Every structure is written in C-alpha cells, then in structure tokens.
C-alpha cells in the first residue's frame, strides 16, 4: 500500500511503539493522527514532530472511554476524513501474580488492552466496509502464543486480541469485503520500557530473544503488515517456533519446554512499568 496522503490513526501514540510507528508513517508521507490519554506526553510528542517539520493532528483520548472515542472519531470524520488505517497500539501491564493485584488493576488492563479495541474498531470500521478498503492493525504480543507466570491477565488480553483480529478478518471476507485487511502484531518482550528487566536464560535468549527497540516493531508494522499485508507477523521471526511447538507438543511437554527456556522465572527481575503506566 502506498501511504502517501493515507489517513492513519495511532492509539497510544505519544511514546514507545506508537511514537516510533508515527515517525515511520510520516516518512512515508501519511497523514497521521495521534491519540494518547496523557496530555503532557501527547503535547511533547507533537512538539517534537512539528520541530522536525511534520504536520500532525492529535487528540487527547482515553480509549477505554467509549463516549470520548466516538466523539473524537466524529470530529476526525468531519475535519479530516475517513481513517484509512487504524493502528490499535494502546496497552498497559500490571505484573505479578494475579491474586496479588486488585480487581481495579486487572479490569483496567482488560479495558486498555482489549475492550478499547472494540470501541475504536466500531468507530472506524463501518466506513472501511462501505468503501471496501482499509486496514486495521492490532498490537498483540508473543504472550498470545504461550502463557507466562506473572502475566496471566496480560496474556489473556493478548490472546483475545489475536482472536478478535482473526475473527473480524473472516467476517469481512464473509461479507464480501476482502478489501478491508486485518493484522495482529506479536512482538516478544521489549528490552526497554514496559518490560525492561524481563529475561530468559541463555537457551531462551537464543530461541526467543527480546526485541531491541520500539522501532523494530514499528518497522514490522509499516513494512510487513501495511506494505505486504501479513496477517500476524511475529517479532523476531523465530517466535513462529512457539506456534509450531504448540501444534506438535502435548501440553505437559510444552510446559517443560518453557521451563528449559527460563519462562517460569523471566518476570522475577522485571524493572519496567509495574503499575500500568
């Protein structure tokens, strides 16, 4: 897809994967809209992008607030036009054993990581279906491929994202709307930011290495998902082994295999964001 003048909305766009993706989209001459729930972070990101000569549109938006999502979406439609590409990147994590977190923390994680996508997709997908053209990209995780201790609800939300994306793709096909594309992105843990300090053992680091930078994920979003239409790229590519192992091994052996990788202790020295921010 040629991105020139395409209207692209990125949620959670003020930093991390979102901001890295925005920068790559702008280099392709897309018209980019930034959504983030943190006004200060969003303002800083927009100032930085404008200082580099880019013209962007931004809205403060808490994607868990459906009224705000729908209101902002209407403003975009009236002032800019129909969104061609929706990138659902907003996400959060609360680490630790599930029973050690509060109901409110777990509910917030579900709402940010999954429920919010229902709102944004319902806001922008109808116009795509009407034109039979568009692309919805949902950020999932390698945690959607195999569970992990101290990430139970996080992993559950990412499995849900994968199921949502695949089912919507099939629904669009059933409706005769093959021009509307869907992709889920599955990065392994990033070495900086949200999952800093997460570490597998030596064997795990070889066969399931962490992702070096946010831009590594952004490059996959722009090139493999948007440009080539990949349905569910894994980052790094070797993470496809998880799909193969799940298909070939009984659950008991899959658990033992994960233990050999250091999966059971990978979150024990986590120093990234532990409070969902």
BASE-687144 format. One line per 2 residues: number of its first residue (from 1); their letters; for each residue z, y, x of C-alpha. Coordinates in pm, 1 decimal, padded with zeros to 6 digits, m for minus. Layout:
BASE-687144
NUM> a> Z Y X | ...
//
This chain:
BASE-687144
1> xx> 00000.0 00000.0 00000.0 | m00090.4 00347.7 00121.8
3> xx> 00230.2 00550.4 00094.2 | 00070.9 00894.4 00108.8
5> xx> 00198.9 01101.6 m00186.3 | 00369.6 00797.6 m00339.8
7> xx> 00695.0 00892.0 m00514.6 | 00973.2 00679.2 m00368.0
9> xx> 01336.8 00682.3 m00478.1 | 01602.4 00550.6 m00238.7
11> xx> 01960.7 00499.5 m00354.8 | 02246.9 00519.6 m00105.8
13> xx> 02009.0 00735.8 00095.3 | 02245.1 00963.9 00287.9
15> xx> 02317.4 00723.7 00573.1 | 02271.6 00373.5 00709.8
17> xx> 01979.1 00162.6 00590.2 | 01898.2 00416.5 00320.4
19> xx> 01853.2 00711.6 00554.3 | 01663.4 00502.5 00810.2
21> xx> 01425.8 00394.4 00533.9 | 01381.7 00752.0 00413.7
23> xx> 01277.2 00858.7 00764.6 | 01016.2 00583.4 00789.3
25> xx> 00879.0 00667.9 00444.3 | 00845.9 01035.3 00534.1
27> xx> 00646.8 00942.2 00843.2 | 00405.5 00769.2 00606.1
29> xx> 00374.3 01093.3 00402.6 | 00553.9 00959.2 00096.7
31> xx> 00731.4 01191.7 m00146.6 | 01091.0 01078.0 m00109.0
33> xx> 01382.1 01129.9 m00345.6 | 01732.3 01072.0 m00208.5
35> xx> 02022.1 00959.1 m00426.8 | 02378.9 00934.5 m00299.7
37> xx> 02719.5 00969.0 m00460.4 | 02870.4 01163.1 m00167.8
39> xx> 02761.0 01529.7 m00199.8 | 02855.0 01622.9 00156.0
41> xx> 02676.3 01326.3 00312.0 | 02370.1 01395.4 00099.1
43> xx> 02366.6 01763.2 00192.9 | 02390.6 01680.1 00563.6
45> xx> 02108.9 01426.7 00539.6 | 01880.5 01670.0 00355.9
47> xx> 01954.1 01949.5 00605.3 | 01870.5 01718.3 00894.1
49> xx> 01543.7 01604.9 00734.9 | 01436.9 01959.1 00650.0
51> xx> 01515.2 02067.6 01006.3 | 01261.7 01806.0 01114.4
53> xx> 01002.8 01964.3 00886.3 | 01025.1 01727.5 00592.2
55> xx> 01024.4 01833.1 00228.4 | 01253.2 01609.4 00021.2
57> xx> 01411.7 01609.9 m00322.2 | 01771.9 01498.3 m00368.0
59> xx> 02020.1 01437.9 m00646.3 | 02386.7 01351.6 m00632.9
61> xx> 02409.8 01027.5 m00827.9 | 02679.4 00768.1 m00876.2
63> xx> 02459.7 00470.7 m00958.2 | 02747.0 00299.6 m01140.4
65> xx> 02737.5 00582.5 m01396.8 | 02453.3 00486.2 m01628.2
67> xx> 02450.3 00819.6 m01810.6 | 02401.9 01002.1 m01480.3
69> xx> 02133.8 00754.5 m01371.1 | 01934.0 00801.4 m01691.3
71> xx> 01980.9 01178.8 m01688.4 | 01863.8 01209.1 m01327.6
73> xx> 01572.1 00977.3 m01397.4 | 01454.6 01202.6 m01679.4
75> xx> 01473.3 01507.0 m01451.9 | 01260.5 01327.9 m01191.2
77> xx> 01001.1 01232.7 m01451.0 | 00975.0 01589.2 m01578.9
79> xx> 00986.0 01771.9 m01244.4 | 00813.3 01529.3 m01004.9
81> xx> 00651.1 01243.8 m01193.5 | 00685.5 00868.2 m01235.5
83> xx> 00850.8 00681.0 m00949.2 | 00606.1 00450.1 m00773.4
85> xx> 00860.4 00265.4 m00558.4 | 01230.2 00214.7 m00630.6
87> xx> 01448.5 00104.7 m00340.4 | 01791.4 m00008.0 m00461.3
89> xx> 01989.7 00023.5 m00139.6 | 02331.3 00149.0 m00254.5
91> xx> 02601.7 m00101.8 m00167.3 | 02962.8 m00144.4 m00067.1
93> xx> 03200.8 m00411.1 00059.9 | 03569.7 m00493.7 00039.7
95> xx> 03650.6 m00766.0 00289.9 | 03937.3 m01011.8 00295.6
97> xx> 04046.8 m01298.6 00075.0 | 03953.3 m01240.0 m00287.8
99> xx> 04311.7 m01273.9 m00410.3 | 04424.1 m01003.3 m00167.4
101> xx> 04200.1 m00739.6 m00327.0 | 04270.2 m00559.7 m00653.4
103> xx> 04075.0 m00605.8 m00974.5 | 03955.1 m00246.0 m00943.2
105> xx> 03817.3 m00302.1 m00592.7 | 03631.2 m00616.4 m00693.9
107> xx> 03495.1 m00456.6 m01011.0 | 03370.6 m00158.5 m00809.7
109> xx> 03193.0 m00389.1 m00565.5 | 03019.7 m00570.7 m00851.2
111> xx> 02920.2 m00242.9 m01016.3 | 02782.3 m00082.0 m00699.9
113> xx> 02608.1 m00387.7 m00557.9 | 02466.0 m00533.6 m00876.6
115> xx> 02526.4 m00364.0 m01211.2 | 02389.4 m00033.3 m01083.4
117> xx> 02054.4 m00202.1 m01020.5 | 02032.0 m00291.4 m01388.3
119> xx> 02060.5 00078.9 m01472.1 | 01810.7 00204.4 m01214.6
121> xx> 01556.7 m00066.0 m01295.4 | 01585.5 00002.1 m01668.5
123> xx> 01534.1 00371.6 m01593.6 | 01217.3 00338.2 m01382.7
125> xx> 01057.3 00002.4 m01456.7 | 00912.9 00092.6 m01802.5
127> xx> 00672.1 00348.9 m01651.0 | 00565.7 00095.3 m01388.3
129> xx> 00495.0 m00164.8 m01655.6 | 00298.8 00086.9 m01860.3
131> xx> 00072.7 00163.2 m01563.3 | 00086.9 m00198.3 m01433.9
133> xx> 00164.4 m00055.6 m01092.5 | 00479.1 m00010.4 m00885.4
135> xx> 00726.4 m00182.6 m00660.4 | 01099.8 m00245.2 m00697.5
137> xx> 01286.6 m00337.8 m00380.1 | 01645.0 m00460.5 m00399.7
139> xx> 01865.3 m00490.3 m00092.6 | 02038.8 m00826.3 m00093.2
141> xx> 02191.1 m00995.1 00213.7 | 02197.8 m01308.3 00422.7
143> xx> 02515.6 m01369.9 00221.7 | 02284.2 m01461.3 m00066.5
145> xx> 02171.0 m01762.7 00134.8 | 02508.8 m01912.3 00219.7
147> xx> 02865.9 m01824.0 00123.9 | 03122.8 m01689.7 00368.1
149> xx> 03504.2 m01668.7 00375.9 | 03649.6 m01322.9 00303.9
151> xx> 03322.4 m01219.2 00140.5 | 03339.6 m01412.5 m00186.7
153> xx> 03262.6 m01136.0 m00436.1 | 03029.3 m00955.3 m00197.0
155> xx> 02829.3 m01275.7 m00153.1 | 02830.9 m01332.1 m00529.4
157> xx> 02677.5 m00988.3 m00590.7 | 02406.0 m01054.4 m00333.9
159> xx> 02320.8 m01391.8 m00487.5 | 02294.7 m01205.7 m00819.0
161> xx> 02055.8 m00952.1 m00666.1 | 01829.9 m01232.0 m00544.3
163> xx> 01829.5 m01399.0 m00887.7 | 01764.4 m01070.5 m01065.1
165> xx> 01469.7 m00985.7 m00840.8 | 01307.0 m01326.8 m00870.1
167> xx> 01350.8 m01342.1 m01247.5 | 01208.2 m00993.1 m01300.6
169> xx> 00905.0 m01086.9 m01091.1 | 00842.5 m01383.9 m01319.3
171> xx> 00898.7 m01172.5 m01630.7 | 00639.4 m00920.2 m01513.4
173> xx> 00391.4 m01199.7 m01449.4 | 00459.5 m01346.2 m01794.0
175> xx> 00394.1 m01003.1 m01947.3 | 00061.7 m00980.0 m01764.0
177> xx> 00189.5 m00703.8 m01535.3 | 00109.1 m00850.6 m01195.2
179> xx> 00061.1 m00500.5 m01055.0 | 00437.5 m00444.9 m01062.3
181> xx> 00585.9 m00600.6 m00748.4 | 00941.3 m00708.8 m00668.5
183> xx> 01108.3 m00775.6 m00332.8 | 01460.9 m00864.1 m00225.8
185> xx> 01561.9 m00791.3 00133.9 | 01805.0 m01024.8 00312.7
187> xx> 01946.4 m00884.5 00638.2 | 02210.6 m01066.2 00837.3
189> xx> 02521.9 m00859.7 00915.0 | 02458.2 m00532.7 01097.3
191> xx> 02635.5 m00484.5 01427.0 | 02723.2 m00123.6 01341.5
193> xx> 02858.8 00037.9 01026.8 | 02964.8 m00166.1 00725.5
195> xx> 03001.3 m00495.2 00913.9 | 03098.3 m00380.4 01260.6
197> xx> 03316.7 m00635.2 01436.4 | 03169.8 m00927.8 01244.2
199> xx> 03096.2 m01200.2 01495.4 | 02980.4 m01560.3 01503.7
201> xx> 03040.1 m01789.2 01801.4 | 02785.8 m01846.3 02078.0
203> xx> 02588.9 m02102.7 01877.6 | 02588.5 m01879.5 01571.9
205> xx> 02478.4 m01579.4 01774.7 | 02173.0 m01775.8 01886.5
207> xx> 02068.6 m01915.1 01549.4 | 02199.0 m01638.5 01320.8
209> xx> 02210.0 m01318.6 01527.8 | 02333.2 m00994.2 01381.1
211> xx> 02094.5 m00706.5 01313.2 | 02094.9 m00442.3 01585.6
213> xx> 02025.5 m00129.8 01381.9 | 01967.6 00012.5 01035.6
215> xx> 01612.6 00097.0 01139.0 | 01542.8 m00272.8 01196.7
217> xx> 01599.5 m00326.7 00824.2 | 01407.8 m00010.6 00733.5
219> xx> 01106.6 m00134.3 00928.6 | 01105.2 m00458.7 00730.2
221> xx> 01134.2 m00270.1 00401.0 | 00840.1 m00043.6 00477.6
223> xx> 00614.4 m00288.6 00659.8 | 00683.4 m00636.2 00526.2
225> xx> 00794.0 m00555.8 00170.9 | 00591.9 m00245.6 00080.5
227> xx> 00287.2 m00284.0 00303.4 | 00238.7 m00660.7 00284.3
229> xx> 00426.3 m00739.0 m00036.8 | 00665.8 m01002.5 00098.3
231> xx> 00890.9 m01128.1 m00181.6 | 01212.5 m01195.4 00010.6
233> xx> 01198.9 m01120.7 00383.5 | 01494.3 m01241.2 00590.8
235> xx> 01621.9 m01037.4 00886.8 | 01595.4 m01166.3 01151.3
237> xx> 01321.1 m01414.5 01062.0 | 01526.4 m01705.7 01195.1
239> xx> 01759.2 m01664.2 00894.3 | 01499.1 m01860.6 00697.3
241> xx> 01668.3 m02164.5 00850.3 | 01951.8 m02112.0 00600.9
243> xx> 01711.9 m02179.6 00315.8 | 01583.3 m02491.0 00491.5
245> xx> 01931.6 m02622.0 00571.7 | 02047.6 m02571.3 00214.2
247> xx> 01746.4 m02765.9 00090.8 | 01788.5 m03054.6 00336.9
249> xx> 02161.7 m03097.5 00384.4 | 02425.0 m03215.8 00136.9
251> xx> 02694.9 m02956.6 00070.0 | 02953.2 m03135.5 00282.4
253> xx> 02728.6 m03122.9 00589.6 | 02627.4 m02762.8 00516.9
255> xx> 02995.3 m02663.9 00531.5 | 03036.6 m02841.9 00866.3
257> xx> 02720.8 m02679.4 00997.9 | 02859.0 m02337.8 00903.7
259> xx> 03181.1 m02416.3 01087.5 | 02981.2 m02500.0 01401.9
261> xx> 02823.4 m02154.3 01381.4 | 03164.7 m01985.9 01356.9
263> xx> 03108.4 m01889.7 00993.0 | 03469.8 m01957.5 00897.2
265> xx> 03608.3 m01701.5 01140.1 | 03330.6 m01442.9 01156.2
267> xx> 03518.8 m01183.6 00947.4 | 03852.9 m01222.0 01126.5
269> xx> 03784.4 m00935.4 01368.5 | 03588.8 m00718.4 01130.9
271> xx> 03644.8 m00348.8 01208.0 | 03385.1 m00193.5 00978.6
273> xx> 03449.1 m00034.3 00642.7 | 03723.3 m00233.2 00472.1
275> xx> 03791.9 m00004.1 00179.6 | 03448.9 00007.5 00018.3
277> x> 03334.7 00336.1 00177.0
//
